[in-house]
Amino acid sequence: MPQNLPTALDSLRASLLDADRLVRAVASGRRRSATPRFRRTELRWVDLRAGRRLQVVTYDEQQSFTRNVAADEAGAAVDEVLAEPYGNWHIDTTDEEIQLRVTKKGDAQVHRAGRTGGVDRSHDRRKARMLEPDDPFLAEVGISGPDGRVKPSRSAKYRQVDEFLRAFAPVLDRAHEEAGSAPLRVTDLGCGNAYLTFGAHAWLDRQPDLKINVTGVDVKEQSRTRNEELAERLGWSSTMAFVREPIASVELDQRPHVVFALHACDTATDDALARAVRWDAPVILAAPCCHHDLQRRIGRATSWPQPYGLLARHGILRERFADVLTDAFRATVLRILGYRVEVIEFVDSAHTPRNTLLRAVRTGGAPDPATIAEYRRMTDEWNVEPALVPRLRQELDTRMK
Ligand SMILES: C[S@@+](CC[C@H](N)C(=O)[O-])C[C@H]1O[C@@H](n2cnc3c(N)ncnc32)[C@H](O)[C@@H]1O
């Protein structure tokens, strides 16, 4: 039954402003007499670090524009979209699906259907992105196209950077605390094409009351020149720098508060962890890459501790076991050196098998004797010295006395 259009639109307002119930609303199409400014508008609520926001995404023919509106301004933003001459509204809430269609006569046809089982809104919010696909830097680094959408061929990289930043978010306050009113210094070791370095800059730059300074380090000169040019194009040259140096010996003017290492090959991750510890970095996030060092050592051994030889007998199992053992040693060494360490999966294994992340926060606490004993027994039984150990021998000797 047709309804008066202004009244029907007004009845949508409460659902759109209900942050606990709204899943997503889409306004699209045009009315007979008028064309909206945007081809389509989507609304949903997201939880950002700065708090809950109404996300308004508008699409023209080429690209999308995203703005996140604070709760006290959401009413005005919703009224603005309701005032556009859209021909259709589709609203999903946790318990209802609402469709509104504007008829040729300019009335509203409204259909409401209850949902059985409901929709888990919390999941939808938890998955709010750290970097919107239309973020200008993503287009500049070639992850998104000019239409503001992630290119299918780059979606794994986009997800990896987004999820890495999601894992960084919970420890940002700790690093910020350490930086105080000075710029937060972030260093990405083995930055390569610097997707993460630029992504971190883009995300941190949006955090309230935070000044930043981001440095990427890589041995390749080509990475340095390419990344510097990119920083220049993005207008970030004053807050970003790129250095061509090996991780093990790089020196920076001031020690960083946060050290990243994303997929630095083989023992370059150990170089990065050792470098970060020597800088006394309050926060370290390292997602290791391939692990060949322990694999080789275990493979060369003439005997293995029994009955655990079963883990090392077959090449493929030995490879996986060496990966686990390497990261377990890295986490333990950091614990002994006064870090609280979590080992987490930062991106779904469907996207990359290299999805383990060591997230370490310096506490400076004394090592637990039980951890030292466990570590000694493990290295003795396997008769291996993890690659991180010679790099931090002095520090470990002091802490393990
Ligand atoms: C697999 S890429 C990862 C790049 C980037 N972190 C990412 O995840 O997109 C590894 C990068 O680490 C750099 N790298 C490897 N060993 C290094 C070392 N010892 N010192 C500096 N850079 C190193 C390589 O040049 C390469 O660019």
The ligand as an SDF file (V2000), in Angstrom:
LIG
                    3D

 27 29  0  0  0  0  0  0  0  0999 V2000
   59.9640  -10.4700    1.2180 C   0  0  0  0  0  0  0  0  0  0  0  0
   60.4110   -8.7950    1.1610 S   0  0  0  0  0  0  0  0  0  0  0  0
   59.2420   -8.0710    2.2640 C   0  0  0  0  0  0  0  0  0  0  0  0
   59.0290   -6.6140    2.0170 C   0  0  0  0  0  0  0  0  0  0  0  0
   58.0090   -5.9270    2.9230 C   0  0  0  0  0  0  0  0  0  0  0  0
   58.3940   -5.9550    4.3130 N   0  0  0  0  0  0  0  0  0  0  0  0
   56.6370   -6.5280    2.7310 C   0  0  0  0  0  0  0  0  0  0  0  0
   56.2530   -7.3830    3.5400 O   0  0  0  0  0  0  0  0  0  0  0  0
   55.9840   -6.1790    1.7590 O   0  0  0  0  0  0  0  0  0  0  0  0
   61.9020   -8.7620    2.0930 C   0  0  0  0  0  0  0  0  0  0  0  0
   62.6530   -7.4670    1.9740 C   0  0  0  0  0  0  0  0  0  0  0  0
   63.6700   -7.4710    2.9610 O   0  0  0  0  0  0  0  0  0  0  0  0
   64.8540   -6.9390    2.3850 C   0  0  0  0  0  0  0  0  0  0  0  0
   65.9760   -7.5220    3.1360 N   0  0  0  0  0  0  0  0  0  0  0  0
   66.2860   -8.8400    3.2660 C   0  0  0  0  0  0  0  0  0  0  0  0
   67.3770   -8.9830    4.0440 N   0  0  0  0  0  0  0  0  0  0  0  0
   67.7390   -7.7250    4.4130 C   0  0  0  0  0  0  0  0  0  0  0  0
   68.7760   -7.2260    5.2340 C   0  0  0  0  0  0  0  0  0  0  0  0
   69.6310   -8.0420    5.8350 N   0  0  0  0  0  0  0  0  0  0  0  0
   68.8840   -5.8960    5.3770 N   0  0  0  0  0  0  0  0  0  0  0  0
   68.0010   -5.0430    4.7910 C   0  0  0  0  0  0  0  0  0  0  0  0
   66.9900   -5.4780    4.0130 N   0  0  0  0  0  0  0  0  0  0  0  0
   66.8700   -6.7980    3.8290 C   0  0  0  0  0  0  0  0  0  0  0  0
   64.8100   -7.3670    0.9430 C   0  0  0  0  0  0  0  0  0  0  0  0
   65.6090   -6.5220    0.1360 O   0  0  0  0  0  0  0  0  0  0  0  0
   63.3280   -7.2730    0.6440 C   0  0  0  0  0  0  0  0  0  0  0  0
   63.0110   -6.0100    0.1140 O   0  0  0  0  0  0  0  0  0  0  0  0
  1  2  1  0
  2  3  1  0
  2 10  1  0
  3  4  1  0
  4  5  1  0
  5  6  1  0
  5  7  1  0
  7  8  2  0
  7  9  1  0
 10 11  1  0
 11 12  1  0
 11 26  1  0
 12 13  1  0
 13 14  1  0
 13 24  1  0
 14 15  1  0
 14 23  1  0
 15 16  2  0
 16 17  1  0
 17 18  1  0
 17 23  2  0
 18 19  1  0
 18 20  2  0
 20 21  1  0
 21 22  2  0
 22 23  1  0
 24 25  1  0
 24 26  1  0
 26 27  1  0
M  CHG  2   2   1   9  -1
M  END
$$$$
